[in-house]
């Protein structure tokens, strides 16, 4: 009997273990911790007008300018299952990961632009962040909206947090929205420039004070290659981030104007001329809106002329990339009223397409020019009949300029993206002048999506 009794006990133990494992498996979904996640979407609602009109127009209207401040709505959605109170959102925060504007807080004129939420206590903790506490619990599957205003146009991206507690405490929720998701980007164009009439635009920042900046300018009637098309433009005010400002326009994709020319004045509360940058530390163009730029700053080189690019003529016949003589025609469209056709000095540089050349002599009736190809670091290319032969105000570095990062860290010459013999993409067209109110204005010519850094 003992072997039988032993076998029965062993069988009972096996059945007990199997039953326990089965019950554990069945109980796991119900007993597992609730997966606390949320999504975030931030959308801007800019309004555009064509001054002096106050009638709203589409952003793509030529001459349109954004009206600041700009309304932004951030939507937090609780992705947890709507089961228990332990999955409710009780407090949250919103902050910029890439600063390109500032959060407005308070009354401007007669309008209160302080941020508001669906419920709770909304507090602006810095120019780039907001917290919301004591909110009515946001259950699983429900959303919370935070309405705020930003100071200007520009490029900004966001992130957020959410907690079960009412004071940014308790369990934390995981942000499900990826940092690269367009839902977290607020890219507000400042308007669409009018290169036909080169109408002046102004970029207004409603939080301007003694440490901020503003910009006025226009798109030139000729791109550096002689053509022109209205271009949107973005001005990101990052003055609280090492006193930087980024002026950019689309250089790729639909509506891109990679060869556009802009003339603008930067106004700062400092008599010291600001520094400029158009390349990153790795030598790539500093044109991004995603916060990955590491611009390298230099003192702005002086323009060779205050005149904007304008045509000397057009190629009378196509040229190969090895030709050292070009023939031009003087039958040209009339330049815009304020842009006089440039005079022809004894030796001068020209731009055809994106290639820079040096004219070393003029022969015959004045239409045959001997040239040195691929000047200023540009590549010699073939060019078709009718290509514009343009002037340029951009200088060429005779020596490598002293360079620093935005925080003042020196960039060794061996690491600098700026070299002797290279063409500048931004230049200063006049002196820094006082305005009589404690601010100073510096005129710049931008043919390369510039960063500007105030020194104050």
Residue pairs with C-beta under 8 A, 6 or more apart in sequence:
34 80
34 81
34 83
34 84
34 86
34 87
35 80
35 81
36 80
36 87
36 162
36 164
36 171
36 172
36 173
36 174
37 79
37 80
37 173
37 174
37 175
37 176
38 76
38 77
38 78
38 79
38 80
38 89
38 160
38 162
38 173
38 174
38 175
38 176
39 76
39 77
39 79
39 175
39 176
39 177
39 183
40 74
40 75
40 76
40 77
40 94
40 158
40 159
40 160
40 175
40 177
40 183
40 184
41 74
41 75
41 77
41 177
41 183
41 184
42 72
42 73
42 74
42 75
42 94
42 158
42 183
42 184
42 185
42 186
43 72
43 73
43 75
43 183
43 186
44 70
44 71
44 72
44 150
44 186
44 188
45 70
45 71
45 72
45 73
46 59
46 66
46 67
46 70
46 71
46 153
46 188
46 189
47 56
47 66
47 67
47 70
48 56
48 57
48 58
48 59
48 61
48 64
48 65
48 66
48 67
48 191
49 55
49 56
49 57
49 64
49 65
49 67
50 57
50 61
50 62
50 63
50 64
50 65
51 63
51 65
57 64
58 64
59 66
59 189
59 191
59 192
59 232
60 192
60 232
61 192
62 192
62 193
62 194
62 196
62 230
63 191
63 192
63 193
63 194
63 197
63 199
63 201
64 191
64 192
65 190
65 191
65 201
65 202
66 152
66 153
66 188
66 189
66 190
66 191
68 150
68 151
68 152
68 153
68 204
68 205
68 206
69 104
69 108
69 113
69 149
69 150
69 151
69 152
69 206
70 101
70 149
70 150
70 152
70 153
70 188
71 147
71 148
71 149
72 147
72 148
72 149
72 150
72 186
73 145
73 146
73 147
73 148
74 94
74 145
74 146
74 147
74 148
74 158
74 160
75 143
75 144
75 145
75 146
76 89
76 92
76 138
76 143
76 144
76 145
76 146
76 160
76 162
77 141
77 142
77 143
77 144
78 87
78 88
78 89
78 138
78 139
78 140
78 141
78 142
78 143
78 144
78 162
78 173
79 140
79 141
79 176
80 87
80 140
80 173
81 87
81 140
81 141
82 139
82 140
82 141
82 142
83 140
85 137
86 164
86 171
87 139
87 140
87 164
88 137
88 138
88 139
88 140
88 164
89 135
89 137
89 138
89 144
89 162
89 163
89 164
89 173
90 134
90 135
90 137
90 138
90 163
90 164
90 165
90 166
90 170
91 120
91 131
91 132
91 133
91 134
91 135
91 162
91 163
91 165
91 166
91 167
91 168
91 169
92 131
92 132
92 135
92 144
92 146
92 160
92 161
92 162
92 163
92 168
93 129
93 130
93 131
93 132
93 160
93 161
93 168
94 129
94 130
94 132
94 146
94 148
94 158
94 159
94 160
95 126
95 128
95 129
95 130
95 158
95 159
95 160
96 128
96 129
96 156
96 157
96 158
96 159
97 157
97 158
97 159
97 179
97 184
97 291
98 155
98 156
98 157
98 289
98 290
98 291
99 127
99 128
99 156
99 236
99 238
99 240
99 241
100 154
100 155
100 156
100 186
100 234
100 236
100 237
100 238
100 246
100 289
101 150
101 151
101 152
101 153
101 154
101 156
101 186
101 188
101 205
101 236
101 237
102 127
102 128
102 150
102 151
102 152
102 205
102 207
102 237
102 240
103 115
103 124
103 126
103 127
103 128
103 129
103 130
103 148
103 149
103 150
103 151
104 113
104 114
104 148
104 149
104 150
104 151
104 206
104 207
105 113
105 114
105 115
105 124
106 112
106 113
106 114
107 113
107 114
108 206
113 149
113 206
114 122
114 124
115 122
115 124
115 130
115 146
115 147
115 148
115 149
116 122
116 146
116 147
116 148
117 132
117 135
117 144
117 145
117 146
117 147
118 135
118 136
118 144
118 145
118 146
119 134
119 135
119 136
119 144
120 132
120 133
120 134
120 135
120 136
121 132
121 133
121 134
122 130
122 131
122 132
122 146
123 130
123 131
123 132
123 133
124 130
125 131
127 207
127 240
128 240
130 146
130 148
131 168
132 144
132 146
133 166
133 167
133 168
134 166
134 167
135 144
135 166
138 144
150 156
150 186
150 188
151 205
151 206
151 207
151 237
152 188
152 190
152 203
152 204
152 205
152 206
152 207
152 235
152 237
153 188
153 189
153 190
153 191
153 203
153 234
153 235
154 188
154 190
154 234
154 235
154 236
154 237
154 246
155 185
155 186
155 187
155 188
155 234
155 236
155 246
155 248
155 289
156 185
156 186
156 187
156 236
157 179
157 184
157 185
157 186
157 290
157 291
158 184
158 185
158 186
159 175
159 179
159 184
160 175
161 168
161 172
161 173
161 175
162 172
162 173
162 175
163 169
163 170
163 171
163 172
163 173
164 170
164 171
164 173
165 171
177 183
177 184
180 290
185 289
185 290
187 234
187 289
188 234
189 232
189 233
189 234
190 201
190 203
190 232
190 233
190 234
190 235
191 201
191 232
191 233
192 230
192 231
192 232
192 233
193 199
193 201
193 218
193 219
193 230
193 231
193 232
193 233
193 262
194 218
194 219
194 230
195 219
195 220
195 221
195 222
195 223
195 228
195 229
195 230
195 231
195 260
196 221
196 228
196 230
197 336
198 218
198 219
198 220
198 221
198 336
198 338
198 339
199 218
200 216
200 217
200 218
201 216
201 217
201 218
201 233
202 214
202 215
202 216
203 214
203 215
203 216
203 235
204 214
205 212
205 213
205 214
205 237
208 214
210 269
210 438
211 239
211 240
211 243
211 269
211 456
212 237
212 239
213 237
213 239
213 245
213 266
213 267
213 268
213 454
214 267
215 235
215 245
215 247
215 264
215 265
215 266
215 267
216 264
216 265
216 267
217 262
217 263
217 264
217 265
218 262
218 263
218 264
219 228
219 230
219 231
219 233
219 260
219 261
219 262
220 228
220 260
220 261
220 262
220 263
220 308
220 309
220 339
221 228
221 308
221 335
221 336
221 339
222 228
222 261
222 308
222 309
222 310
222 311
222 335
222 336
222 339
222 388
222 390
223 229
223 257
223 259
223 260
223 261
223 309
224 259
224 260
224 261
224 309
224 351
224 354
224 390
224 392
224 447
225 259
225 351
225 352
225 353
225 354
225 387
225 388
225 390
226 309
226 311
226 314
226 387
226 388
226 389
226 390
227 259
227 388
229 255
229 257
231 249
231 250
231 255
231 257
231 260
232 249
232 250
232 255
233 247
233 248
233 249
233 262
234 246
234 247
234 248
234 249
234 289
235 245
235 246
235 247
236 245
236 246
236 248
236 289
237 245
238 244
238 245
238 246
239 245
239 454
241 406
242 406
242 407
242 453
243 453
243 454
243 455
243 456
244 295
244 406
244 451
244 452
244 453
244 454
245 266
245 451
245 452
245 453
245 454
246 286
246 293
246 449
246 450
246 451
246 452
247 262
247 264
247 446
247 449
247 450
247 451
247 452
248 287
248 289
248 449
249 257
249 260
249 262
249 449
250 256
250 257
251 257
251 258
251 285
251 287
251 449
252 258
259 354
259 447
260 447
261 308
261 309
261 445
261 446
261 447
262 445
262 446
262 447
263 308
263 429
263 443
263 444
263 445
263 446
264 443
264 444
264 446
265 441
265 442
265 443
265 444
266 274
266 441
266 442
266 444
266 452
266 454
267 435
267 439
267 440
267 441
268 274
268 439
268 440
268 442
268 454
268 456
269 438
269 439
269 440
269 456
270 440
270 454
270 455
270 456
271 432
271 434
271 440
272 432
272 454
272 455
272 456
273 299
273 300
273 428
273 432
273 442
273 455
274 300
274 442
274 452
274 453
274 454
274 455
275 297
275 298
275 299
275 300
275 404
275 452
275 453
275 455
276 297
276 298
276 299
276 300
276 426
276 428
276 444
276 450
276 451
276 452
276 453
277 286
277 295
277 296
277 297
277 298
277 450
277 451
277 452
277 453
278 285
278 286
278 295
278 425
278 426
278 448
278 449
278 450
278 451
279 285
279 286
279 295
279 296
279 417
279 418
280 286
280 293
280 294
280 295
280 296
280 417
281 294
281 295
281 296
281 405
281 411
281 415
281 417
282 294
282 417
283 417
285 448
285 449
286 293
286 294
286 295
286 449
286 450
286 451
287 293
287 449
293 451
294 405
295 405
295 406
295 451
295 453
296 403
296 404
296 405
296 411
296 416
296 417
296 418
297 403
297 404
297 405
297 406
297 451
297 453
298 401
298 402
298 403
298 404
298 418
299 401
299 402
300 426
300 427
300 428
300 442
300 444
301 395
301 397
301 401
301 424
301 426
301 427
301 428
302 395
302 427
302 428
303 393
303 394
303 395
303 427
303 428
303 429
303 445
304 349
304 392
304 393
304 394
304 395
304 427
305 342
305 391
305 393
306 393
306 429
306 430
307 339
307 340
307 342
307 391
307 393
308 339
308 393
308 445
309 351
309 390
309 391
309 392
309 393
309 447
310 335
310 339
310 340
310 341
310 342
310 390
310 391
311 332
311 333
311 335
311 341
311 388
311 389
311 390
311 391
312 328
312 341
312 342
312 344
312 350
312 389
312 390
312 391
313 328
313 329
313 330
313 332
313 367
313 388
313 389
314 328
314 329
314 331
314 332
314 386
314 387
314 388
314 389
315 326
315 327
315 328
315 329
315 352
315 383
315 384
315 385
315 386
315 387
315 389
316 327
316 328
316 329
316 367
316 385
317 327
317 385
318 382
318 383
318 384
318 385
319 326
319 382
319 383
320 382
321 373
321 380
321 381
321 382
322 373
322 380
323 373
324 370
324 371
324 372
324 373
325 368
325 369
325 370
325 371
326 352
326 357
326 368
326 369
326 371
326 389
327 367
327 368
327 369
328 367
328 369
328 389
329 367
330 367
332 341
335 341
342 391
344 362
347 358
347 359
347 360
348 358
348 359
348 391
349 356
349 357
349 358
349 359
349 375
349 376
349 392
349 396
350 356
350 357
350 358
350 359
350 369
350 371
350 389
350 390
350 391
350 392
351 357
351 389
351 390
351 391
351 392
352 383
352 387
352 388
352 389
352 390
353 381
353 383
353 387
354 378
354 379
354 381
355 373
355 374
355 378
355 379
355 380
355 381
355 383
356 374
356 375
356 376
356 378
356 392
356 423
357 371
357 372
357 373
357 374
357 375
358 371
358 372
358 375
359 369
359 370
359 371
360 370
360 371
360 372
361 369
361 370
362 368
362 369
362 370
363 369
363 370
373 380
374 380
375 396
375 423
376 394
376 396
376 421
376 422
376 423
377 419
377 421
377 422
377 423
378 423
393 427
393 429
393 445
394 423
394 424
394 425
394 427
394 445
394 447
395 423
395 424
395 427
396 421
396 422
396 423
396 424
397 418
397 419
397 420
397 421
397 422
397 423
397 424
398 420
399 420
400 413
400 416
400 418
400 419
400 420
401 416
401 418
402 410
403 410
403 411
403 413
403 416
403 417
403 418
404 410
404 411
405 411
406 453
425 446
425 447
425 448
425 449
425 450
426 444
426 445
426 446
426 447
426 448
426 450
427 444
427 445
428 442
428 443
428 444
428 445
429 443
429 444
429 445
430 442
430 443
432 440
432 441
432 442
433 440
433 441
433 442
434 440
435 441
444 450
444 452
